[in-house]
Amino acid sequence: MSLQALERRVRQELEILGYPARSWVPPRLRDGARVLDVLIVGGGQAGLAACFGLRRERIDAIEVLDAKPAGLEGPWVDFARMVTLRTPKTVTGPDLGLPSLAPRAWFEARHGARAWDALNKIDRHDWQDYLGWYRQVLELPVTNGVRVTAIRPDGDLLLATLDTGETRLARRVVLATGIEGGGRWQIPAIISDNVPAERYAHTSQAVDFAGLKGKRIGVLGGGASAFDNAATALEAGAASVDLCIRRPALPRVNPYRWMENAGYLGHFADLPDRLRWRMTRRIFEMNQPPPQDTLWRCQRFANFGLHVASPWSGLVMAGDAIAVETPTRAFEFDFLIVGTGFTVDLTLRPELAALAPEIATWADRFDPPAGEAHAALGQFPYLAPDCSFTAKLPGTNPHLGHIHDFTFATMPSLGLTGGSISGLKYGVQRLVGGIAKSLFTEDAEAHCAGLMGYEELELLHLDGPPP
């Protein structure tokens, strides 16, 4: 099947499954202009899937904003340096149950069924192309090149300020701002305080890998991204790459594979706080190993070194070299790559800076049992079942319930949602169902009045059928 034929089938399936087709959200106007029902911040996979889900529920006044140019949304062709996705190729989610919209259907239409059968995991460039096709075939309303700099209440609405100087008024806001959307990427102070900025880069930043040819590279961090960047540096001709992790051994068990079951993905949010905390704490402590092929990608180079139990305990500039001390040995590097992930702290998000002091975190709502404390986990927002923020003081700041977090920061409250491909299938259902419910109940009086005044005739003739 060609892509054109697949697109026709997508539209046919949407038509077949289109009931009920009528829009139902009463238009809201402010100063003569239409207020958005939902503003989605972020046009990557989570933002696109959320938009599609809302439109299938006939919530039509939606706009998706993304800071990057079209085709560069998300990490896939920007700072992702893996060869393939880390999730199984059979993953679904953005399709929301529409077979012709699934990644496999697109891949087979583009590359053929045999190519799919031979595929191990989906190439990251193919995934970006799939998302671009998904956006195009569904005609999703995305505006690129604009960044939301602030969100604040404006009466019973939310006002989003953009870096262009424009504003958007919306009844609901969905934050689909990626893995780091609950805070920011993290660079340890021992590096930022002692090394010139041009001599290091976080794995989320642009790196001139061609410029690393012949250089000694130090990589800090044991996550998959650290290994991806180490491999890319080696492939670019680095003289040596030494990757250091603080753990005494490389993790070998991936809790995400356990999490990929319908029970956890669909119903983790329904567990009591005690179990949600305990399970998420365990997941964070286990961490994820790099994929097997990612480790081998590094190990094929003789000039790659993996050093466990090697946190960077000391770091200074020694002439033109970066001298690093660890408990096991000393290194001299020419450039550092920092794979230390991100921190969750809503006060670090510009769009939420004014609201963050009002938002409840897990530390505000849950006192962990003895021996189960986890400072970083306590900083995560304590979310309602529909992904919306809750107030530190219950019963106050009702506007927080109109802002929905659809990032990795949902983990302890709702499990995987918009922060990973694996969570989209169930996360979008939860998000969309919650928004639709809140919009309908908020307008209940208007809907009741509409019913009371409904007089559209269905039975037109009482005097028998025409001859």
C-alpha positions in Angstrom: 0.0 0.0 0.0 1.3 3.4 -0.9 1.3 6.3 1.5 -1.4 8.0 -0.6 -3.6 4.9 -0.3 -2.9 4.7 3.4 -3.9 8.3 3.9 -7.2 7.6 2.1 -7.8 4.7 4.4 -7.0 6.8 7.5 -9.7 9.4 6.4 -12.1 6.6 5.6 -11.6 5.0 9.1 -12.0 8.4 10.7 -15.3 8.8 8.8 -16.5 5.4 9.8 -15.7 6.0 13.5 -16.8 9.6 13.4 -19.9 9.3 15.6 -20.9 11.5 17.2 -19.7 14.2 14.8 -21.2 17.3 16.2 -19.2 19.9 18.1 -20.6 20.4 21.6 -18.4 22.9 23.4 -20.2 26.3 23.5 -17.9 29.0 21.9 -16.4 31.4 24.4 -15.6 34.9 23.3 -13.5 37.6 24.9 -13.5 41.1 23.3 -15.1 39.6 20.2 -12.4 37.0 19.7 -12.8 33.2 20.1 -11.2 31.8 23.2 -9.3 28.5 22.7 -10.9 25.5 24.4 -7.5 24.0 24.8 -4.0 25.4 24.2 -1.3 22.7 23.9 2.3 23.7 24.6 4.6 21.4 22.7 4.1 19.9 19.2 6.1 16.7 19.6 4.5 13.2 19.8 2.6 14.0 23.1 1.2 17.3 22.0 0.1 15.9 18.6 -1.5 12.8 20.2 -3.3 15.0 22.7 -4.6 17.3 20.0 -5.9 14.3 17.9 -7.6 12.8 21.0 -9.3 16.1 21.8 -10.5 16.6 18.3 -11.9 13.1 18.2 -14.0 14.1 21.1 -15.2 17.1 19.1 -13.3 19.7 21.1 -12.4 21.9 18.2 -11.0 25.2 19.3 -7.4 24.0 19.8 -4.0 25.4 19.0 -0.7 23.6 19.4 2.4 25.7 19.9 6.0 24.6 19.5 9.2 26.5 19.9 11.1 24.7 17.2 10.8 24.9 13.4 8.5 22.4 11.7 10.1 19.0 11.4 12.5 19.5 14.4 10.0 19.1 17.2 11.1 16.8 20.0 14.5 15.3 20.3 14.6 12.8 17.5 16.6 14.8 14.8 17.8 17.5 17.2 19.8 16.2 20.2 18.9 12.5 20.2 22.0 10.5 19.2 20.7 7.0 19.4 20.4 5.1 16.1 16.9 3.7 16.9 14.1 4.2 19.4 14.6 2.4 22.7 11.0 1.1 22.8 9.9 -2.0 21.0 8.8 -1.5 17.4 5.3 -2.9 18.2 4.6 0.1 20.4 1.4 2.0 19.6 -0.1 5.1 21.1 -0.3 8.2 18.8 -2.8 6.2 16.6 -5.4 6.1 19.5 -6.6 2.7 18.3 -6.9 3.6 14.6 -4.9 0.8 12.8 -4.1 2.8 9.7 -2.6 5.5 11.8 -0.3 3.2 13.7 3.5 3.4 13.2 3.6 -0.1 11.6 1.0 0.9 9.0 3.0 4.0 8.0 6.3 2.1 8.0 5.0 -0.7 5.8 3.4 1.8 3.4 6.7 3.6 3.1 9.2 0.7 3.3 7.2 -2.5 2.7 6.1 -5.4 4.9 9.3 -7.3 4.5 11.2 -4.3 5.8 9.0 -4.3 8.9 9.5 -8.0 9.5 13.3 -7.5 9.3 13.2 -4.4 11.5 14.5 -4.6 15.1 13.6 -1.1 16.3 12.4 2.0 14.5 15.1 4.4 13.3 14.8 7.8 15.0 14.7 9.6 11.7 11.8 7.4 10.6 10.0 8.2 13.8 10.3 11.9 13.1 9.0 11.3 9.6 6.1 9.3 11.0 5.2 12.2 13.3 5.4 14.7 10.5 3.1 12.5 8.4 0.7 12.0 11.3 0.5 15.8 11.8 -0.1 16.3 8.0 -2.7 13.6 7.5 -4.7 14.6 10.5 -4.4 18.4 9.6 -3.5 19.2 13.2 -3.4 23.0 14.0 0.3 23.5 15.0 2.1 26.8 15.0 5.9 26.5 15.0 8.6 28.9 16.1 6.8 30.4 19.2 7.6 29.8 22.8 5.3 30.2 25.8 7.1 32.3 28.3 4.4 32.7 31.0 1.0 31.4 32.0 -1.3 33.2 34.4 -5.0 33.3 35.3 -7.1 35.9 33.6 -10.6 35.8 35.2 -11.9 32.3 34.6 -9.5 31.8 31.7 -5.8 31.2 31.3 -3.6 33.8 29.5 -0.4 32.5 27.8 2.3 35.0 26.9 4.5 34.1 23.9 8.0 35.2 23.1 6.6 37.0 20.0 4.7 39.4 22.3 1.4 37.8 21.4 -0.9 36.2 23.9 -3.4 33.3 23.8 -6.5 33.0 26.0 -7.6 29.4 26.7 -10.0 27.6 29.0 -7.5 24.7 29.5 -3.7 24.4 28.9 -1.9 21.2 28.3 1.9 21.2 28.9 3.4 18.6 26.5 6.9 19.9 26.8 8.9 16.7 26.8 11.1 14.7 29.2 12.5 17.9 30.8 9.1 19.6 31.0 8.9 19.5 34.8 12.2 21.3 35.3 15.4 21.5 33.3 18.4 19.5 32.2 20.9 19.2 35.0 24.6 20.0 34.9 26.5 19.4 38.2 28.0 22.5 39.8 31.4 20.8 39.9 31.4 21.1 36.1 29.7 24.5 35.6 31.8 26.1 38.3 35.2 24.9 37.2 35.1 24.4 33.4 34.6 27.1 30.7 31.2 26.7 29.0 32.8 25.9 25.6 34.6 22.9 27.0 31.5 20.9 28.0 28.0 20.1 26.8 25.0 18.4 28.2 23.6 15.5 26.1 20.6 17.7 25.3 22.8 20.4 23.8 24.3 20.8 20.4 27.7 19.2 20.2 30.3 19.7 17.4 31.3 16.0 17.2 33.5 16.6 14.1 35.5 19.0 16.3 36.1 16.2 18.8 38.2 14.2 16.4 41.5 13.4 18.1 40.3 14.7 21.5 40.2 13.0 24.9 36.5 12.9 25.9 35.1 12.4 29.4 31.4 11.4 29.7 29.6 11.6 33.0 26.5 9.5 33.5 25.3 5.9 33.0 22.0 6.5 31.1 21.3 5.6 27.5 21.9 9.2 26.3 25.4 9.2 27.9 26.3 6.0 25.9 24.7 7.4 22.7 26.9 10.5 22.9 30.0 8.4 23.8 29.4 6.3 20.7 28.8 9.3 18.5 32.1 10.8 19.7 33.9 7.6 19.0 32.4 7.3 15.6 33.6 10.9 14.9 37.2 10.0 15.6 37.7 10.9 19.2 41.1 9.8 20.5 39.5 8.2 23.6 36.2 8.2 25.4 36.0 7.4 29.1 32.5 7.1 30.5 32.2 7.3 34.3 29.2 6.3 36.4 28.8 6.5 40.2 27.1 3.2 40.6 29.2 0.2 41.5 27.9 -1.7 38.5 26.0 -1.0 35.3 22.2 -1.6 35.7 21.1 -4.7 33.8 17.4 -4.8 34.5 15.1 -2.3 32.7 12.0 -1.5 34.8 10.4 0.1 31.8 9.9 -3.3 30.2 8.0 -4.4 33.3 5.9 -1.2 33.1 4.7 -2.0 29.6 1.6 -3.8 30.6 -2.0 -2.7 30.5 -2.6 -2.9 34.2 0.2 -0.5 35.1 -0.2 1.8 32.1 -4.0 2.0 32.6 -4.5 1.9 36.3 -1.4 2.9 38.2 -3.1 6.2 38.9 -5.8 4.4 40.8 -3.5 3.0 43.4 -3.2 4.6 46.9 -0.4 7.1 47.5 1.6 4.6 49.5 1.9 2.2 46.6 2.4 4.8 43.9 5.3 6.3 45.9 6.9 2.9 46.6 6.7 1.7 43.1 8.0 4.9 41.5 10.8 5.0 44.1 11.8 1.5 43.1 11.7 2.4 39.4 13.9 5.4 39.9 16.4 3.5 42.1 16.6 0.7 39.5 17.3 3.2 36.7 17.5 1.9 33.1 20.5 0.3 31.5 21.6 1.3 28.1 20.1 -0.9 25.4 22.3 -3.8 24.5 23.0 -2.5 21.0 23.9 0.9 22.4 26.5 -0.7 24.8 28.0 -2.7 21.9 28.1 0.4 19.8 30.6 1.8 22.3 32.4 -1.5 23.0 33.4 -2.1 19.4 36.0 0.7 19.9 39.2 -0.2 21.7 39.6 3.4 22.9 36.4 3.3 24.9 36.6 2.9 28.7 33.7 2.2 31.1 34.4 3.1 34.7 32.0 2.1 37.4 32.1 3.4 41.0 33.7 6.5 39.5 31.8 9.7 40.5 33.8 12.9 39.7 34.9 14.0 43.1 37.4 16.7 41.9 37.7 18.7 38.8 40.0 21.6 37.9 41.6 23.1 34.8 45.2 22.0 34.5 46.6 24.2 31.8 44.5 23.4 28.7 43.4 20.0 30.1 40.5 19.2 32.3 41.7 17.2 35.3 39.2 14.9 36.8 39.6 13.0 40.0 37.5 9.8 40.9 37.8 7.4 43.8 39.6 4.9 41.5 41.9 7.0 39.3 42.6 10.4 37.7 41.8 11.5 34.1 42.8 14.3 31.8 40.2 15.3 29.2 39.9 17.9 26.4 36.1 18.0 26.4 33.3 16.8 28.7 29.8 15.4 27.8 27.4 15.6 30.7 24.7 12.8 30.7 23.3 13.6 34.2 19.7 13.8 33.1 17.3 16.4 34.4 15.8 17.7 37.6 12.1 18.1 38.3 11.4 21.5 39.9 8.5 23.6 38.5 10.0 26.8 39.7 12.6 26.3 37.0 10.0 26.4 34.2 9.6 30.0 32.9 6.0 29.3 31.8 5.1 28.2 35.4 7.4 30.4 37.4 4.6 32.6 38.7 2.3 29.6 39.5 4.8 27.1 40.9 4.7 28.3 44.5 0.9 27.5 44.5 1.3 24.0 43.0 1.3 21.0 45.3 4.2 18.6 45.2 4.4 15.0 46.6 6.3 16.4 49.5 3.3 18.6 50.3 0.8 15.7 50.3 2.6 12.6 51.3 4.8 11.6 54.2 6.8 8.5 53.2 7.2 5.7 55.7 10.6 5.3 57.5 13.3 4.2 55.1 11.3 5.3 52.0 12.3 9.0 51.7 13.4 10.2 48.3 14.1 14.0 48.1 13.9 14.2 44.3 10.7 12.3 44.1 9.1 14.7 46.6 9.6 17.6 44.2 7.3 16.0 41.5 3.9 17.7 41.2 1.0 15.9 43.0 -1.5 15.6 40.1 -5.2 15.0 39.9 -6.4 12.0 37.9 -6.8 14.1 34.7 -3.1 15.2 34.8 -4.0 18.7 36.2 -2.1 20.4 38.9 -3.5 20.6 42.5 -3.1 23.5 44.9 -0.8 23.4 48.0 -3.8 24.5 50.0 -6.8 22.4 48.9 -9.8 24.5 47.8 -7.6 27.4 46.6 -6.3 28.5 43.2 -8.9 26.7 41.1 -7.1 27.8 37.9 -4.4 25.2 38.6 -7.0 22.5 37.8 -7.2 23.9 34.3 -3.5 23.3 33.6 -2.6 19.7 32.7 0.9 18.3 33.0 1.6 15.8 30.2 5.3 15.4 30.7 7.6 12.9 32.5 6.7 14.8 35.7 3.5 12.8 35.9 5.4 9.6 36.9 4.6 9.3 40.6 1.0 10.5 40.2 -0.1 8.8 37.0 2.8 6.6 35.7 3.8 6.9 32.1 1.7 9.4 30.2 3.0 12.0 27.7 6.6 11.6 28.8 7.2 8.4 26.8 5.9 6.7 23.7 4.9 3.7 25.9 2.6 5.8 27.9 0.7 7.6 25.2 -2.0 4.9 24.5 -3.4 5.2 28.0 -2.2 8.7 28.9 -4.1 10.4 26.1 -7.3 8.7 27.1 -6.9 9.9 30.7 -6.0 13.4 29.7 -8.7 13.8 27.0 -11.4 12.2 29.2 -10.6 14.5 32.0 -10.6 17.7 29.9 -13.9 16.7 28.2 -15.6 16.0 31.5 -14.4 19.3 33.0 -15.5 21.4 30.0 -18.9 19.7 29.9 -19.6 20.0 33.6 -18.4 23.6 33.7 -21.0 24.4 31.0 -23.7 22.2 32.4 -26.2 25.1 32.8 -25.7 26.1 29.2 -26.2 22.5 28.1 -29.3 22.3 30.2 -30.7 25.5 28.7 -29.9 24.2 25.2 -31.9 21.1 25.9 -34.8 23.0 27.3 -34.9 25.2 24.2 -34.3 22.3 21.7 -37.1 22.3 19.1 -35.7 20.8 16.0 -38.4 18.7 14.4 -37.7 15.1 13.5 -41.2 14.0 12.8 -42.2 16.3 10.0 -45.4 14.8 8.6 -48.4 13.5 10.6 -50.8 12.9 7.7 -49.5 9.7 6.2 -46.8 9.0 3.7 -46.8 10.7 0.3 -48.6 8.8 -2.5 
